[in-house]
Amino acid sequence: MFTNDSPTPFSPGWSEPNLDQPQAVSRSLVTVTNFSPTGSPMGWVDDDGQFPTTSGNNAIALAPGIGTVIGTNRVFNYPLDLSQEPSNYVHASVVQLFYDANWYHDALYELGFTESLCNYQKKNFRRGGFEGDPLICIAQSETNNAYFIPAEDGESGTCIMGIFTGPKPDRDSALDQEAVFHELTHGVSLRVVGGGLALTYSQPRGMGEGWSDFFPIRILSQPTDNPDGCYACGGYSSHMLFGLNFPNYYFGIRRYPYSTDLKKNPLTFRDIDPTQANPHLDVPINPLFAGGDPEEEHNQGEFWGVVLHEVWAALVKAYGWYQGNQMAMQLVFLGMTLTPPEPTYTEARDAILLADQVLTGGANYALLWQAFAKRGLGYRAPCPPPYTTRGVHESFDLPPDVTSMIPDDVLELRITPETGATLIAGSDEQIYVHVTDGIPVTNAKVTGDFLGTPIEFRNDGQERDLWANDNIYTISIRVPTTPTNLIVRVIAEAPNKIAATTTVEYLVIPRPTNDNFTNAIKVMGNGFFLSNNKLATVEKGEPCHADVKTVQGSLWWNFIPPLSGQYLIDAGGSEKRTVLAVYTNGYLTNLAPVAFAVGSVVRKGPYLVLNARAGTVYQVVVAGYDQNSLGSVQLKFVYQGIPDTNAPIVSITSPINGSVVDKKYINVSGTATDSGATPSGVKRIYVVSTPTTGPGVTNQIIPPCYEWTGPTTTNWNLTVGLQPGLNKIIVWAEDFAGNQSSKASIEITYKYIDPPNDFFATPLWLTNQTDTNIVRTANATKELNEPNHAGISGGKSVWFAFQAPEDGLLDISTEGSDFDTVLAVYQGDSITKLSELAFNDDETDSSTSRHSRICLGVKSNQVYHIALDGYAGLFGRAILIHRFTPMPVVNIYVSNSLGGCATAKLGSTGLRFPLCLPIGETITLKSAPNTEFHFDHWKIGGVIYLSDPLPLTVVKDTIVVPVFQPTYYTDGFEGGFAPLGWITNGTNVGAAPWFTQTNVVKSGAWAARSGPISHNQHSSLILTAKFREGLISFWYKVSSEPGFDKLTFIIDGVAVMTASGEVNWTRFVYNLTAGVHTLEWQYSKDAAHSGGLDAAFIDNLDLPIELPTNQSTPARLFLGWSGEKIFYLEVAGQAGQRYIIQRSDDLQTWVNISTNVQGTGPIRLVVPEPTSSMQFYRAIVQVGK
């Protein structure tokens, strides 16, 4: 098999246009069952006995005229001579195509293209999706073409790979993995993008080509690939295409190579619009495709492909190839699944951003936006509908919250191998230092100390340094020949930046003696081992551990448990992705598998629980997942052990959340603890600092490694650079098992002192009895947890403080300010513990008034905090005038009352209780009843006051008690249906009656609900009573099938109201005549269908029922004298009864003065001015009309 790009692999390609061709490589004979045990549990080849063919669960490969190809005894080894025409090696071509299709299937399965997402498989193993649709791959069936024929889930898609003429001999595209994977990606995008609802419009078709260019280069990528290199798409197949000798390993089959260099690939968003596309005459272009239509889908696809290439390059630079390459593929694939049907470019962009939120919590938010914006797909880049590319508007700007990649001038270091790694004694080792400051730093000088000798890391691309002038600095060291703890000190410096210093500690171990099976280390019971498989091998005849065909570097242990039971075998803490397997039988070539586990990208070292029998010899092997997964290995055996699945706990101890600082750099510190019964230890701590709410620069801290499994608790600290304004610092920890903690965060404000009193903690003190202060508020801000002053949204506040020298009156005003202001006065020692005392928006009610004023009493030695803000964020030249006048003050308190509260004003100043006022000041009290309550009276010093609002002149300390009464309803169903004698279903035989319930109410605890009925039934609630003339009212709610199932209100058989569908609580009012009436609330259903709650509700009925006189509650009339020095009448009697208050001068002739319904409390009314020297009053029950 060709296991790389093609027979002439060369990726990245030439850095400049070049006609030279790379050397051809030989095929390798590989033994493979699958690349994903989960994705291909049956292997790639069907079990057809002695003569299996290129047919399996994932794919069927064939060629015209020969069909599938036979592999005798499961060996597919056919001759191939590239100097001959492709027809001479068609069998080998089919085998390669079968290998490629299965390789691709397993790679995409690992990314998430599984059965539930409609992948291509003959059997789906009950995992979802439709079966019976393996890929059909046909080699050598066309000329100068390759394409994919899509099909719905359950029907096989077809991949056609043709022969490309031009070179002598012709070239077979089935041998070109980039070309094969390109076509297979069409099969993926057509099933997952927008839920698989087709890619038919112009933009989606273009993105389909971009996705198909992206994945092949990423799947075939190697750790040494330069993210800033030039990548030719389909370089092998395009050689001498159409007989033209052009730089195929620079351009490939596209106009430009895929490159982050705009001088080599200049495409931006505008280049897909025929009316705007730039010809880029200063950039070399592929002569095969120059001058094409920008809207043609392949030309569009180049734009989307280079956007995705920018994403890949940015992630590889940020995380290194191992993590960055995988993360790029994962984000792009998940983004495909999150797009809407027929997406536009901006919708596909946003889907990748959403994928990052899902996978990482938004850790790459800023990085992704920068990659998109570089190619014109920025924050304000509107996109036309998907069926056209005409009318795009490219934008290179970033969202307002993406400033996190701005350097903070503090260098950050990430070192590979990480601290705690094991190094093999006497070996040559490379140490890599990644230097960043929000963005890569390429002009640093990295030095250090190794075994007491100064060292300098190189960045010239020589020796083991991969690329020159990047942000990865390299040194090669010779590891000591004797086991020891090796400490390397690293110092990074760069112009105009704060240097970074760190120390890494390695454990030097002898070369493992257990590389070979026969030299396995014996383990009798519990044990812990630190090792390294970098130099380990895989023996001839060694089994394919966990069915992972790429395993490398195996190390062996013979485990002999002294006791029967469960043993934890855990490779957690291993540096790279590892495979763990357990066998019995004692012979390498005849091992019987018992259990296995495979590490993941997150938990690199897997674990398993073995049900072991005492005295049995178990062969345990740990191996690297592939050739890029070799390094430090940890392995432990624990009887009845518990794997570490508990996340660490991290905390920030300093600085305090909400702190305001005036220095650019702060030290952030805290603790991290690995919790649980068997903690693996804290491995690293991440600190993310950003000047906004978006994600920011990641700084990695590696805690001191006190023991090689990692400390269970460690203190950490880091210097963080801040940006002006509000900064959010997020911290989380990771343990050696790969568990990540929840995030802890604080918000710190870094503020230039402009204005000087922007913050609560730095107020401008008012020191004189009378003074004027002027402040400009253009740069003022609103602090974390700062309230809205005077209840108005502001955002440009400044603070003043006043300490009263003695009791008195403080008068403050913003008169003369050139913008609309608001004022508030508080007490409290922090922004989170403020008690509002007074507030004001405008001093007068005039529409032209814009300044604010507050007058309030203050007490000796107490501190008052004054906030001045702009109305709705206005700012300008703020003037604060204050006047302090010494005088005696008194306190006004308000008592908590059921049903409401009280407010107070002194002129235009709003006041909060308790009040402090100069003696003799007059304030205005105003009641604030709660819903379903009304104001009744004030009680002040034992005296009743009826006025609301109430002017009150204070002369001493006073307690104010507002008294409220609940709103009276004839029936709120709080006592069920008994009080009024309701009929709950009338004559509707068989239908469920109405009932009272507490789930859906207007107010109170209970309401009436219609009974659950079937189609063509109705449920009625009926009341027959004698009524006075007057208004009836009630609240109703309906949740039903609109237009058919309904609530009808009926009076004496006549419908007066109907409601259907979703109707929230609504009040209905109707004028009722005097007499006996029957009221009916009927919920009815038609012959079919239901909707919502399928019910009607009524509550809070106010009915003018003529109640019989209840002698147990006789009316009582009382004449009182109020605090306003006026007489008032108080009537207390039967609840719900209607009383007429009458007046007489002679006890003979009576005149009605008021008619009232008795509620839950007494009726009070002010006595009218007397008409004679003697007045008589009485209350009588109203009968009839």
C-alpha angles and dihedrals in degrees: 000000000000099000098184134052098306142309086299104037115192115154122179092032133208116326090220131027106289132167095207117116124219121243118271117245130213125250121255126225104232132186111214139162096175143319092229118041090193096047096043107027091158093050125240101285125062113243098247098154119244097350111045118169139208088284126108146142093285105035147003116212123194144143132224112274097015105048116199122356125243122232108203109222086354092298115128104190114148126164120258127189114179090196088069129071114272092251088071093062103034092131092056089047092055091049091051091049091050090050091049094049092052092043089053093045092055094043092053092043088060088053092053106271091135136150093278089057091053101258123173114270140135091220125026099193091229091294096126136268127073122301132217099063111108115163115269108215119188122191128204094006101125141032123241092348143090126180146152126241108209127216136180122264108288093034123085120251117219127227114200117197115186139193116261115216126205106076121072109269104026119250125241113222090204086076092054107087091191091057094044094048090047092059094042090054088061086060090054099045092048090058104039108031110097091354091303093294095145135273101238106134125084100257096044090049090052092050089049088063091046093052089048091054093045103055100049093055091047097046090049094043121124130208091251094057111123110230088212094050128108116260120200114206112221095355095161098050094043097057109129089351110185087004093291118133102217134149095279094168090055102040102018112185093326135080093249136016118255103260140144088226110099089204089064101033108022099172119138134167095278091060092078091060114084090208094054108025115133115225090214092212092179094061123077111249133195107266090217094065108024115138098019126154108278090216093055106116097240091050090048089047091059089060093050090042093055090047089055089044089057089052091051094047092048093051093046090051092048099044106017124251099287096058100022097054092050093044092052092053091045094051094046093047094047088046089057090056092049098053122105119244113287093007127201122226093261091049090052089048091051090048090059090050089051090049088055090053090051096046104034106012090252098305091146097042097117095038092053093048090052091052092050094044092051089067096043097264092115135144098287098038107128116200129208121235115294095256093069141031095204113113102032117154112203119213130189097191129112130227115271091253095054104090093108095105090061106114114251091200091246114115118228124203133203116183130200124232090039123230111279094037121135121239125198114244113252094011129126111247133185121217115201123199116198109203121197141159099190085303129040114289111215100170099061128124111222119194137154149148129280120180090340093307123114113243135190125205117225130224102180101104091249129128108349096346102110102206133015122241097006126123096264114093119195141199131177117217135184108232114228114263095232126065112263144131107274119206122195120187117206128196123184122192132177134172114280094001136107109254122241124221128186140158127221124197125205132187113229111213133177117261104280113264092201097072091112124057093238091056096054116152112247116233119192105191122313119019145156125209136187114196145143129231097191092112096031122115141206114247127227109267093019111146123248099260114227087348089283103143095193098062118138137178106026124196123193137215130180107218117199111179115210091204133039116243142073120332125189112224106189131179092181113143094039112143099229136029107290141188121223123196137171125206142171134204099075100240123099095221095044105042119151112217116233105170141340141185132193125213121236134216089265102036100035095178111059128204137206136189113231122203094214132189118221114258095012114130112231121190109219121191132187118193139167115262090233141338090288093054103071125119141077116015129195123189132173135181116205127177109232087354124168120222117239103254096144118106120233121252119234130189137182113225099174140071106026116249111261094024119156116216133182096203125087095223128053134175113238116198140169146132136276125200129186106220135199137066095293109025116189092206136252110295104177143346125220124210120192117192122187135164091223139032092275123093117277149186114331116224115188121213119192110202122222108281102227092169128018094246088057130257116288089217128024139168116228138187139177138180109239126193116221133211120221112279130016116358125190118208116196123189132187136165135220127203129211091264091060096252114144125209128230113270122263118200144181133187119226125185117215107196135182102219093253108149095019094219098046093121134059089233093055105045127166105246119227103220108165126069089241125020146136124228126191123201131171110223103190092112097036119121142196116250129227108277092007110149127235102261114233085000091287127125108246126147103186102077130159126191135227130180132206128189110199112232089204139343113303151106122301114202115188127178139174093207111150095031112135096225138048108279140193127202135201134174123209144174124213140096100248141027090256095051103051125142113200114228103172141356141182139180104182126007092221134026091241115126089230095053111109105157127086133223135189129187119185141150118256132196129230116276095358119130121231123195117212122199120198116190140165121255108257092350099312118153141180140108105354120198122193118190118187132186125185121197120185113229141133116282135199134202126242117198130187122214118225109253134194110247104022150347141242136251130199138203134191103203103308093339116107112219133200124213133282091055131199113202139166113257111268097025116135118222130185117236119204128185122230108197121197121238112292092019133095133200115264109172147313123254113204121168091344092306124116120230120190103187120103114214092035124197108217126187111204123215102156142012106301139188116212119202117191112201122206133185125210116249109263121233126183087229132000092165091244087134097039121243097312103089096066099026098245122192105223101199113006115204096330095124115206097012121115115259127237114268140188120252141168103219099082116032138148092216138330120036104291141048135169121256131191116250122259105266138175131235116302091019133109135202119210137196110199135189125182116188145137111266137195118226109273148088123314119200138177140164120241138183128192131193110177149115102303116251097001113052109052152161115241124190110208129190116194091339095311119113111229101169137025129183131179139170122023107343117164122212107313130174119232122197127189134173109237126198122228119269141059113326137172115222119196131186106195128186111195137180131208127225100284147016133026136217142196116344089337091226148095127227134198130190143163102029119192108195129171092228116169100233122200114245113267108214091196090069105042118183117263124201121201131181114212140182115227132209089253085065095248132120120248134185122228121198122190120179147112114352111244093016118127114232128194114210110212135186131206137179095200108021088248106077117047127194124198112237102167142004117206139169113230110240131180092300138035124292112244127189135164114253111245121239107286118252095201140020091266128040131186126200133192139171121221133181114253112234123197117337 
